[in-house]
């Protein structure tokens, strides 16, 4: 019945997506894009297709995987569910994480899903991966996450804490554990406050001249339009330059950025003002079939514009050390607050983190009508600033 050999399993190379190498009888070796290899058993129980993780290769040899496979097949033949048997014998955290990721990743961007698993693989699984789920405490997760922070990777620590919380929530919903101990850990309670990075930015009084300087930029028109769009939308530079045309809804005048392209891993909606739509239509005319809103100058069909293109354009305009792409976010925030706009609308438009992640996920388009009005008012304010020299 069995098809694979130990040598074939060892030689198996990862691809762009998960690869399943069948060994027969539902047993297969799952090769993830990160290179991780895991033995799994797929079967049907009471009409439902299921998959249970057996263990990681090469730690679990092909002979050991086949023996556990035979044991699980015997459980299935008795009428019981092998997945429930695994619960009774005790899943490890790595096994549960693999099951969670296999299901979670099916509706995520492949690159993003691979990054999430790679972070777990490098920092979390070596520490607690072989521990039975039922033995893990909040303290175990706290020590693991703080060890990541101690090596200078504070943002990775926060992302791994979030992923561990998702894994434990998955485990609770499948009766692998009784409660999610990670839910007791808040980043602000166990991690040091992150220093805010102050990006160079022009003052409110200097903004009108900056806008006029951008309008007079001598160079690639797409670079000028990119700076104008950055001012109108105040998104992060990476979110702008990496945008494909498929994210732009011209009929609804909205730009919908998927979670995998956002810093906080949550989808974001940008209402587009009339002025932003004019800029986008001109960029579309200049795209010549490129899939990118801001294509690379030499390889428009394969690459998007680089972050340095917009930054160096600001340098050439005389704003080195005075303004960056991120600076547009700070200027917009300051002026909108001074104008009296609702703080929730401003923070939602800036795509800042919310304390309640459930609310944040549910409300990706919350306050959309109010934010649409605010973004149009912001674009009108920029027009007035250009003409009158006052950004108020």
C-alpha positions as CSV (number, residue, x, y, z in Angstrom):
1,X,0.0,0.0,0.0
2,X,2.8,2.5,0.9
3,X,4.5,4.4,-1.9
4,X,7.1,6.8,-0.4
5,X,10.6,6.1,0.7
6,X,12.6,7.8,3.5
7,X,14.9,9.1,0.8
8,X,12.1,10.5,-1.3
9,X,10.6,12.2,1.7
10,X,14.0,13.8,2.5
11,X,14.5,15.0,-1.1
12,X,11.0,16.6,-1.4
13,X,11.4,20.3,-2.2
14,X,8.9,23.0,-1.3
15,X,6.9,24.9,-3.9
16,X,4.9,28.1,-4.0
17,X,2.0,26.4,-2.2
18,X,1.4,23.3,-0.1
19,X,2.4,20.0,-1.7
20,X,0.9,16.7,-0.7
21,X,3.0,13.5,-1.3
22,X,0.8,10.5,-0.9
23,X,2.0,7.4,0.8
24,X,-1.3,5.6,0.5
25,X,-4.3,4.9,2.6
26,X,-4.8,8.6,3.4
27,X,-1.3,9.0,4.8
28,X,0.6,11.8,3.1
29,X,3.6,14.1,3.6
30,X,2.6,17.8,3.6
31,X,5.4,20.0,2.3
32,X,4.8,23.7,3.1
33,X,6.3,26.6,1.2
34,X,8.6,27.2,4.2
35,X,10.1,23.8,3.8
36,X,8.4,22.2,6.8
37,X,7.3,18.6,6.2
38,X,4.5,17.1,8.2
39,X,2.9,13.7,8.2
40,X,-0.9,13.9,7.9
41,X,-3.8,11.4,7.7
42,X,-6.8,12.3,5.6
43,X,-10.0,10.2,6.0
44,X,-13.8,10.4,6.0
45,X,-15.9,10.0,9.2
46,X,-19.6,10.2,9.2
47,X,-19.6,11.6,5.7
48,X,-17.1,14.4,6.5
49,X,-13.6,14.8,5.1
50,X,-11.1,15.3,7.9
51,X,-7.3,15.6,8.3
52,X,-5.3,14.8,11.4
53,X,-1.6,15.8,11.9
54,X,0.6,12.9,12.9
55,X,4.0,14.6,13.3
56,X,6.9,16.4,11.7
57,X,9.4,14.8,9.3
58,X,12.3,13.9,9.8
59,X,11.8,13.9,13.6
60,X,9.0,11.3,12.9
61,X,10.5,8.8,10.5
62,X,8.5,7.2,7.7
63,X,8.3,3.9,9.7
64,X,7.0,5.7,12.8
65,X,4.5,7.7,10.8
66,X,3.2,4.5,9.2
67,X,2.8,2.8,12.6
68,X,0.8,5.7,13.9
69,X,-1.2,5.7,10.6
70,X,-2.1,2.0,11.2
71,X,-3.2,2.8,14.7
72,X,-5.4,5.7,13.5
73,X,-6.9,3.5,10.7
74,X,-7.8,0.9,13.4
75,X,-9.5,3.6,15.4
76,X,-11.5,4.6,12.2
77,X,-12.4,1.0,11.5
78,X,-13.9,0.7,15.0
79,X,-16.3,3.6,14.1
80,X,-14.5,6.2,16.2
81,X,-13.0,9.5,15.0
82,X,-9.2,9.5,14.8
83,X,-9.2,13.2,15.5
84,X,-11.0,12.6,18.8
85,X,-8.5,9.9,19.6
86,X,-5.7,12.4,19.1
87,X,-7.5,14.7,21.6
88,X,-7.5,11.9,24.2
89,X,-3.8,11.0,23.6
90,X,-2.8,14.7,23.7
91,X,-1.9,16.9,20.7
92,X,1.2,18.9,20.8
93,X,1.2,22.6,20.2
94,X,2.9,22.1,16.8
95,X,0.3,19.6,15.7
96,X,-2.5,21.9,16.6
97,X,-0.7,24.9,15.0
98,X,-0.3,22.8,11.8
99,X,-4.0,22.0,11.7
100,X,-5.0,25.6,12.4
101,X,-2.6,26.9,9.7
102,X,-3.8,24.4,7.1
103,X,-7.4,25.5,7.5
104,X,-6.7,29.3,8.1
105,X,-4.4,29.5,5.1
106,X,-6.9,28.3,2.6
107,X,-8.5,31.8,2.4
108,X,-5.3,33.8,2.7
109,X,-2.7,35.1,0.3
110,X,-0.1,32.3,-0.1
111,X,2.9,34.6,0.6
112,X,1.2,36.0,3.7
113,X,0.3,32.6,5.0
114,X,3.9,31.3,4.5
115,X,5.2,34.3,6.4
116,X,2.9,33.6,9.4
117,X,4.0,30.0,9.5
118,X,7.7,30.9,9.1
119,X,7.5,33.3,12.1
120,X,6.0,30.5,14.2
121,X,8.6,28.0,12.9
122,X,11.5,30.2,13.8
123,X,10.6,31.5,17.2
124,X,7.6,29.6,18.7
125,X,7.7,26.0,17.7
126,X,11.3,25.4,18.8
127,X,10.3,26.6,22.3
128,X,6.9,24.9,22.9
129,X,6.1,23.0,19.7
130,X,6.6,19.6,21.2
131,X,4.7,20.3,24.4
132,X,1.2,18.8,24.9
133,X,-1.5,21.5,24.5
134,X,-3.0,20.6,27.8
135,X,0.2,21.3,29.6
136,X,0.8,24.8,28.3
137,X,0.1,27.8,30.5
138,X,-0.1,31.5,30.0
139,X,3.4,31.7,31.5
140,X,4.8,29.4,28.8
141,X,3.5,31.7,26.1
142,X,4.6,34.8,27.9
143,X,8.2,33.5,28.3
144,X,8.3,32.5,24.6
145,X,7.1,35.8,23.4
146,X,9.3,37.8,25.7
147,X,12.3,35.8,24.4
148,X,11.5,37.0,20.9
149,X,11.3,40.6,22.1
150,X,14.6,40.2,24.0
151,X,16.5,39.5,20.7
152,X,15.3,42.8,19.3
153,X,12.2,41.7,17.3
154,X,9.4,43.5,19.1
155,X,7.1,43.6,16.1
156,X,7.6,39.8,15.4
157,X,6.9,39.1,19.1
158,X,3.5,40.9,18.8
159,X,2.6,39.1,15.6
160,X,3.5,35.7,17.0
161,X,1.4,36.5,20.2
162,X,-1.5,37.3,17.9
163,X,-1.0,34.0,15.9
164,X,-0.8,32.0,19.2
165,X,-4.1,33.5,20.3
166,X,-5.7,32.4,17.0
167,X,-4.3,28.9,17.4
168,X,-5.6,28.5,20.9
169,X,-9.0,29.8,19.9
170,X,-9.1,27.2,17.2
171,X,-8.1,24.6,19.8
172,X,-10.9,25.6,22.1
173,X,-13.5,25.5,19.3
174,X,-12.4,21.9,18.5
175,X,-12.3,20.8,22.2
176,X,-8.5,20.3,22.2
177,X,-8.3,22.5,25.3
178,X,-10.8,23.9,27.6
179,X,-9.8,27.6,27.4
180,X,-7.5,29.9,25.5
181,X,-4.8,30.8,28.0
182,X,-3.2,33.3,25.5
183,X,-6.3,35.5,25.8
184,X,-5.0,36.4,29.3
185,X,-1.9,38.0,27.7
186,X,-2.2,41.5,26.3
187,X,0.8,42.9,24.4
188,X,0.9,46.0,26.7
189,X,1.1,43.8,29.8
190,X,4.0,41.6,28.8
191,X,5.9,43.6,26.1
192,X,7.8,46.8,26.5
193,X,6.1,49.9,24.9
194,X,7.4,50.4,21.4
195,X,9.1,53.7,20.7
196,X,7.2,55.8,18.3
197,X,9.4,56.7,15.3
198,X,9.1,60.3,14.4
199,X,9.2,60.7,10.6
200,X,10.2,64.1,9.1
201,X,7.2,66.1,8.1
202,X,6.5,69.6,7.0
203,X,4.5,71.9,9.2
204,X,0.9,72.9,8.5
205,X,2.1,76.2,7.3
206,X,4.6,74.6,4.9
207,X,2.1,72.2,3.4
208,X,0.7,74.6,0.7
209,X,4.1,75.2,-0.8
210,X,4.9,71.4,-0.8
211,X,1.7,70.8,-2.7
212,X,2.6,73.4,-5.3
213,X,6.1,72.0,-5.6
214,X,4.7,68.6,-6.2
215,X,2.4,70.0,-8.9
216,X,5.5,71.5,-10.6
217,X,7.6,68.3,-10.3
218,X,9.8,67.8,-13.4
219,X,10.2,64.1,-14.0
220,X,8.1,61.0,-14.7
221,X,4.5,62.1,-14.5
222,X,3.5,58.9,-12.7
223,X,5.9,59.9,-9.8
224,X,4.2,63.3,-9.5
225,X,0.8,61.6,-9.6
226,X,1.9,59.1,-6.9
227,X,2.9,61.9,-4.6
228,X,-0.4,63.6,-5.2
229,X,-2.3,60.4,-4.4
230,X,-0.2,59.9,-1.3
231,X,-1.3,63.4,-0.1
232,X,-4.9,62.8,-1.0
233,X,-5.2,59.3,0.6
234,X,-2.5,59.5,3.3
235,X,-2.0,55.7,3.2
236,X,1.4,54.1,3.9
237,X,3.8,54.4,1.0
238,X,4.1,50.6,0.7
239,X,0.3,50.3,0.5
240,X,0.2,52.8,-2.4
241,X,3.1,51.5,-4.5
242,X,2.1,47.9,-4.1
243,X,-1.5,48.5,-5.2
244,X,-2.8,46.6,-8.3
245,X,-5.7,48.0,-10.4
246,X,-7.9,45.2,-9.1
247,X,-8.1,46.9,-5.7
248,X,-9.6,50.1,-7.2
249,X,-13.4,50.2,-7.6
250,X,-14.0,53.1,-10.0
251,X,-17.8,52.7,-9.8
252,X,-18.0,52.9,-6.0
253,X,-15.0,55.3,-5.7
254,X,-13.3,53.0,-3.2
255,X,-9.9,51.4,-2.8
256,X,-10.1,48.1,-0.9
257,X,-6.7,47.0,0.4
258,X,-6.6,43.3,1.5
259,X,-5.3,42.3,4.9
260,X,-2.1,40.7,3.7
261,X,-1.0,44.1,2.4
262,X,-1.8,46.0,5.6
263,X,0.6,46.6,8.5
264,X,-2.0,45.4,11.0
265,X,-3.1,42.4,8.9
266,X,-6.6,43.7,8.5
267,X,-8.4,44.8,5.3
268,X,-8.8,48.5,4.8
269,X,-11.2,50.6,2.8
270,X,-10.1,54.0,1.4
271,X,-12.9,56.2,0.1
272,X,-11.7,58.1,-3.0
273,X,-12.4,61.8,-3.3
274,X,-13.2,63.3,-6.7
275,X,-9.6,64.6,-6.9
276,X,-8.2,61.2,-6.1
277,X,-10.4,59.7,-8.9
278,X,-9.0,62.3,-11.4
279,X,-5.4,61.2,-10.5
280,X,-6.3,57.5,-10.8
281,X,-7.9,57.9,-14.2
282,X,-4.8,59.7,-15.4
283,X,-2.6,57.0,-14.0
284,X,-4.7,54.4,-15.8
285,X,-4.1,56.3,-19.0
286,X,-0.4,56.1,-18.4
287,X,-0.4,52.4,-17.2
288,X,-0.3,50.9,-20.8
289,X,-1.8,47.7,-19.5
290,X,0.4,47.3,-16.4
291,X,-1.3,45.5,-13.5
292,X,0.1,48.2,-11.1
293,X,-1.4,51.6,-10.3
294,X,2.3,52.8,-10.0
295,X,4.3,50.5,-12.3
296,X,8.1,50.2,-12.4
297,X,9.6,52.5,-15.0
298,X,11.7,49.8,-16.7
299,X,9.6,46.6,-15.9
300,X,6.0,47.9,-15.8
301,X,4.4,44.5,-16.4
302,X,6.3,42.7,-13.7
303,X,7.2,45.2,-10.9
304,X,5.6,48.1,-9.2
305,X,7.3,51.4,-8.4
306,X,9.9,51.3,-5.6
307,X,9.5,53.2,-2.3
308,X,12.7,55.2,-3.0
309,X,11.1,56.6,-6.2
310,X,8.7,58.8,-4.2
311,X,11.2,59.5,-1.4
312,X,13.9,60.7,-3.9
313,X,11.4,62.8,-5.7
314,X,10.8,64.6,-2.4
315,X,14.6,65.0,-2.1
316,X,14.8,66.5,-5.6
317,X,12.1,69.0,-4.6
318,X,14.3,70.1,-1.7
319,X,12.6,68.3,1.1
320,X,15.4,65.9,2.2
321,X,15.2,65.6,6.0
322,X,11.9,67.6,6.0
323,X,9.4,65.3,4.5
324,X,8.8,61.6,3.8
325,X,5.9,59.6,2.4
326,X,4.8,58.8,6.0
327,X,4.9,62.5,6.8
328,X,1.6,62.9,4.8
329,X,-0.1,60.7,7.4
330,X,1.1,62.9,10.2
331,X,0.2,66.1,8.5
332,X,-3.3,64.8,7.6
333,X,-3.9,63.6,11.2
334,X,-2.9,66.9,12.7
335,X,-5.1,69.0,10.4
336,X,-8.1,66.7,10.5
337,X,-8.0,66.8,14.3
338,X,-7.7,70.6,14.3
339,X,-10.7,70.7,11.9
340,X,-12.8,68.9,14.5
341,X,-13.4,65.6,12.6
342,X,-14.4,62.6,14.7
343,X,-11.3,60.9,16.2
344,X,-12.7,57.4,15.4
345,X,-13.1,58.4,11.8
346,X,-9.6,59.7,11.6
347,X,-8.0,56.7,13.3
348,X,-10.0,54.3,11.2
349,X,-8.9,56.0,8.0
350,X,-5.3,55.9,9.2
351,X,-5.8,52.2,9.8
352,X,-4.3,52.3,13.2
353,X,-4.7,49.4,15.6
354,X,-7.9,49.0,17.6
355,X,-7.9,47.6,21.1
356,X,-10.8,45.3,20.3
357,X,-9.6,43.1,17.3
358,X,-13.1,41.5,17.0
359,X,-14.7,45.0,16.5
360,X,-11.8,45.9,14.1
361,X,-12.4,42.8,11.9
362,X,-16.1,43.4,11.8
363,X,-15.9,47.1,11.1
364,X,-13.4,47.2,8.2
365,X,-15.9,49.5,6.4
366,X,-17.4,51.1,9.6
367,X,-18.1,54.8,9.4
368,X,-17.7,54.6,5.6
369,X,-20.2,57.3,4.9
370,X,-18.6,59.6,7.4
371,X,-15.1,58.8,6.3
372,X,-16.2,59.4,2.6
373,X,-17.3,62.9,3.6
374,X,-14.1,63.5,5.6
375,X,-11.9,62.4,2.7
376,X,-13.7,64.7,0.3
377,X,-13.3,67.6,2.7
378,X,-9.6,66.8,3.0
379,X,-9.2,66.9,-0.8
380,X,-11.0,70.2,-1.0
381,X,-8.9,71.6,1.8
382,X,-5.7,70.6,-0.1
383,X,-7.1,72.4,-3.2
384,X,-7.7,75.5,-1.1
385,X,-4.3,75.3,0.4
386,X,-2.7,75.3,-3.1
387,X,-4.5,78.5,-4.1
388,X,-4.6,80.5,-0.9
389,X,-1.5,79.2,0.8
390,X,-3.3,78.3,4.0
391,X,-3.9,74.6,5.1
392,X,-6.7,75.3,7.6
